Amino acid sequence: MTTLAPVHGVSRGILLRIASAGCFSLMAAMMKYATTLEPVTAPEMVFYRALFGLPVVLVWVMSAPAGLSALKTHRPLVHLWRCALGVTGILLIFQTLRMLPLADATTIGFTAPIFATLLSVVVLKEVVGLRRWAAVVLGFIGVAVMVQPGSGGGPPLDGLMIGLAGAFMAAAVTVTLRQLGKTETTASIVFWFFIACAVVGGGLMIFTAEWRAWPTYAVLAAGGVAGGAAQLFMTNSLRHAPVGVVAPFDYLQIVGAVGFGWWLMHASPTVSTLIGAALIAASGLYTAWREQVRRRETTPATPPTI
């Protein structure tokens, strides 16, 4: 017999997930806004997200009953593979932020659940029904609407391709986490990924970064703190409500991207972006619902969680 979460607990989980979506939106907006101040590179974004987000993660780890012991890993090589996929993906995602309007970059990141479905067939040998295949097709139709092939009126094609590559890597991380999560704590997965981002981002900055003005550093720091807080809210939401209940609220990030893009960058989304976003969101929401029906405890991939 299944035990349902208390209503007040579910409400708390939803509120935490909404806070998570808000913080992820703020993180992406700050990183995008930094590129309007100076030519900030993707490795810089990765490094400062890790540098300023890591203290938030550590506070969360230390407040848990297990403390630092939760950071121990039983599968270091799998962690290394997960971090390699994740760091590559977040570099691609932040590069997309540099090249596309905020709303477009955020929306294209939500194609990750589509790729996760495809990878689950190839890698995990899962059986996908006709309705989930229909959701995949719907998602790619949404991408085609955004691209507007042949019209020349859509977002830059190179930026979209990089964004799709980043979403693919996020999906690969999701598939990896299905295996890694069986033996590793959430704290260890999040902590070592932040460490990997700091190391790789810092290493690449040797070749790409320059000294920035203090307002740019302040914006990057705000983005990093927001990213760490988003991770904290997202993880804690799952303590109070099932993933199938809270995951749909991740799509509020698209709303946040539209709002921040209009406020900070004075950019309004095109009609094709809004229609494409609606189709991609519908595809992802249906996939999330089917995952819940099939009783899989896995979160649909969203760009910043990789």
C-alpha atoms as one frame of an Amber mdcrd trajectory, in Angstrom:
protein
   0.000   0.000   0.000   1.408   3.375  -1.023   1.709   6.046   1.662   0.778
   9.465   0.393   2.674  12.560   1.492   0.703  14.903   3.795  -0.989  17.769
   1.999   0.978  20.382   3.910   4.200  18.547   3.044   3.297  18.486  -0.648
   2.535  22.208  -0.541   5.927  22.856   1.024   7.595  20.780  -1.685   5.833
  22.771  -4.401   6.853  26.083  -2.809  10.462  24.907  -2.596  10.394  23.865
  -6.251   8.993  27.254  -7.252  11.815  28.896  -5.266  14.252  26.624  -7.083
  12.881  27.669 -10.480  13.146  31.312  -9.455  16.754  30.935  -8.375  17.709
  29.029 -11.527  16.088  31.811 -13.573  18.015  34.422 -11.596  21.275  32.525
 -12.082  20.815  32.340 -15.850  19.774  35.996 -15.978  22.834  37.123 -14.008
  25.184  35.113 -16.210  23.535  36.515 -19.338  23.573  40.053 -17.940  27.299
  39.724 -17.175  27.913  39.162 -20.889  26.235  42.496 -21.646  28.687  44.273
 -19.325  31.870  42.591 -20.589  32.754  39.668 -22.916  32.542  37.102 -20.101
  33.385  33.578 -21.312  31.595  30.308 -20.573  34.514  28.962 -18.445  34.297
  32.099 -16.284  30.574  31.486 -15.746  31.249  27.861 -14.783  34.039  28.821
 -12.376  32.185  31.613 -10.594  28.999  29.579 -10.356  31.007  26.909  -8.558
  33.088  29.336  -6.473  30.125  31.254  -5.062  27.648  28.379  -5.110  29.884
  25.927  -3.246  29.576  27.693   0.165  25.789  27.401  -0.120  26.117  23.688
  -0.874  28.514  23.207   2.060  26.103  24.901   4.467  23.430  22.493   3.277
  25.749  19.489   3.705  26.856  20.551   7.192  23.257  21.096   8.322  22.309
  17.514   7.454  22.621  14.795  10.146  25.344  12.929   8.234  27.483  16.067
   7.801  30.693  15.736   5.822  30.498  11.935   5.954  27.790  12.189   3.278
  30.469  13.291   0.808  32.136   9.873   0.792  31.833   8.025  -2.495  31.756
   4.322  -3.246  32.097   4.741  -7.021  34.712   7.419  -7.769  35.120   6.447
 -11.427  31.388   6.797 -12.073  31.517  10.179 -10.316  34.347  11.150 -12.646
  32.290  10.161 -15.689  29.247  12.034 -14.381  31.365  15.138 -13.757  32.910
  14.939 -17.234  29.442  14.841 -18.804  28.112  17.538 -16.498  30.982  20.000
 -16.893  30.886  19.609 -20.685  27.148  20.162 -20.636  27.226  23.262 -18.459
  29.980  24.781 -20.586  27.761  24.294 -23.636  24.722  25.679 -21.813  26.559
  28.804 -20.692  27.969  29.255 -24.193  24.381  29.126 -25.428  23.514  31.896
 -22.970  26.236  34.007 -24.556  24.876  33.459 -28.076  21.084  33.443 -27.715
  18.461  35.605 -26.025  17.755  34.439 -22.476  14.289  33.021 -23.248  15.545
  31.052 -26.263  18.539  29.649 -24.390  16.360  28.578 -21.445  13.701  27.023
 -23.646  16.137  24.996 -25.739  17.607  23.571 -22.532  14.267  21.966 -21.755
  14.698  19.569 -24.665  16.834  17.489 -22.280  13.937  15.180 -21.255  13.425
  14.398 -24.951  17.042  13.283 -25.302  16.787  11.420 -21.983  13.976   9.331
 -23.458  16.085   8.509 -26.515  19.119   7.638 -24.384  17.047   5.449 -22.064
  16.181   3.331 -25.100  19.763   3.106 -26.369  21.678   2.881 -23.077  19.228
   1.404 -20.560  17.302  -0.713 -23.102  13.993   0.633 -21.818  10.789   0.083
 -23.748   9.137   3.369 -24.760   5.480   3.338 -25.723   3.776   5.106 -28.596
   2.600   8.025 -26.444   6.085   8.811 -25.169   7.415   8.672 -28.728   4.662
  11.126 -29.647   5.934  13.433 -26.866   9.442  13.217 -28.332   8.139  14.165
 -31.781   6.136  17.045 -30.276   9.267  18.368 -28.587  11.251  18.338 -31.804
   8.382  20.093 -33.576   8.726  22.788 -30.930  12.428  23.094 -31.746  11.603
  23.354 -35.468   9.104  26.129 -34.749  11.793  28.048 -32.862  14.383  27.529
 -35.610  11.975  28.497 -38.424  13.943  26.549 -41.066  14.232  28.379 -44.346
  12.810  31.646 -43.064  15.987  33.158 -41.670  13.927  34.743 -38.895  14.776
  32.414 -36.014  17.563  32.555 -33.439  21.153  31.974 -34.649  21.453  28.372
 -35.794  24.920  27.862 -34.282  23.620  28.957 -30.876  20.678  26.572 -31.149
  22.942  23.673 -32.105  25.200  24.346 -29.113  22.108  24.575 -26.912  20.825
  21.230 -28.188  24.266  19.703 -27.548  24.129  21.033 -23.984  20.644  19.554
 -23.529  21.904  16.218 -24.840  24.702  16.237 -22.261  22.191  17.087 -19.523
  20.139  14.094 -20.639  23.234  11.891 -20.516  23.781  13.052 -16.929  20.172
  12.141 -16.086  20.692   8.606 -17.385  23.976   8.331 -15.448  22.331   9.546
 -12.234  19.764   6.766 -12.445  22.651   4.395 -11.831  24.805   6.567  -9.565
  21.904   7.464  -7.285  21.529   3.826  -6.237  24.745   3.917  -4.172  25.683
   7.591  -3.725  24.146  10.359  -1.628  22.708  13.474  -3.238  25.204  15.523
  -1.214  28.195  13.701  -2.706  26.838  13.964  -6.260  26.234  17.719  -5.961
  29.438  18.517  -4.037  31.866  16.722  -6.323  30.203  18.201  -9.381  30.720
  21.704  -7.992  34.367  20.845  -7.287  34.796  19.582 -10.860  33.260  22.795
 -12.219  35.654  24.909 -10.137  38.699  22.917 -11.255  37.830  22.736 -14.969
  36.434  26.266 -15.169  39.443  27.669 -13.332  41.839  25.752 -15.563  40.199
  26.980 -18.761  40.177  30.553 -17.478  43.968  30.572 -17.809  43.438  30.656
 -21.579  40.189  32.628 -21.874  39.645  34.999 -18.943  40.646  38.591 -18.329
  40.363  40.884 -15.324  36.847  42.272 -15.061  35.395  45.391 -13.467  33.939
  44.916  -9.993  30.283  45.251 -11.132  30.821  42.268 -13.437  32.258  40.208
 -10.584  29.292  41.211  -8.420  26.843  40.006 -11.062  28.739  36.716 -11.492
  28.803  36.237  -7.719  25.039  36.806  -7.542  24.582  34.203 -10.255  26.756
  31.720  -8.388  24.900  32.169  -5.090  21.564  31.862  -6.883  22.755  28.635
  -8.538  23.783  27.138  -5.203  20.493  28.148  -3.582  18.560  26.706  -6.522
  20.279  23.361  -6.064  19.417  23.450  -2.347  15.737  24.277  -2.925  15.404
  21.714  -5.709  16.858  18.888  -3.621  14.808  19.738  -0.526  11.596  19.873
  -2.568  11.914  16.122  -3.109  11.870  15.524   0.646   8.311  16.811   0.850
   6.638  15.795  -2.408   7.012  13.186  -5.187   9.086  14.165  -8.184   6.086
  13.901 -10.492   4.288  16.560  -8.443   7.097  19.126  -8.243   8.981  18.629
 -11.537   6.390  20.457 -13.697   7.154  23.646 -11.757  10.651  23.613 -13.280
   9.058  25.060 -16.406   8.493  28.314 -14.533  12.108  28.949 -15.493  10.867
  29.786 -18.992   8.518  32.387 -17.514  11.390  33.720 -15.409  13.639  33.898
 -18.468  11.053  35.930 -20.361  10.621  38.285 -17.415  14.312  38.774 -16.683
  15.097  39.096 -20.383  12.536  41.894 -20.729  13.637  43.634 -17.506  17.424
  43.409 -17.752  18.115  43.071 -21.475  14.971  44.761 -22.851  14.409  41.683
 -25.031  10.933  40.357 -25.819  10.496  36.770 -27.062   9.237  36.237 -30.588
   5.952  34.520 -31.337   7.854  31.499 -32.688   9.822  31.253 -29.432   6.624
  31.312 -27.364   4.929  28.672 -29.524   8.053  26.495 -29.562   8.379  26.861
 -25.783   4.762  25.771 -25.305   5.306  22.640 -27.433   8.597  21.749 -25.722
   7.043  22.297 -22.292   4.058  20.118 -23.211   6.430  17.368 -24.327   8.462
  17.592 -21.128   5.416  17.736 -18.850   3.929  14.645 -20.452   7.253  12.824
 -20.120   7.420  13.790 -16.428   3.885  12.514 -15.889   4.662   9.202 -17.596
   7.781   8.821 -15.441   5.591   9.232 -12.351   3.050   6.737 -13.665   5.843
   4.237 -14.214   7.028   4.967 -10.630  10.543   6.012 -11.576  12.159   8.262
  -9.002  14.074  10.409 -11.461  13.873  14.127 -12.168  13.450  15.376 -15.741
  16.668  17.104 -16.677  16.798  20.865 -16.409  19.951  22.766 -17.659  21.248
  24.102 -14.367  21.030  20.805 -12.437  23.669  18.988 -14.436
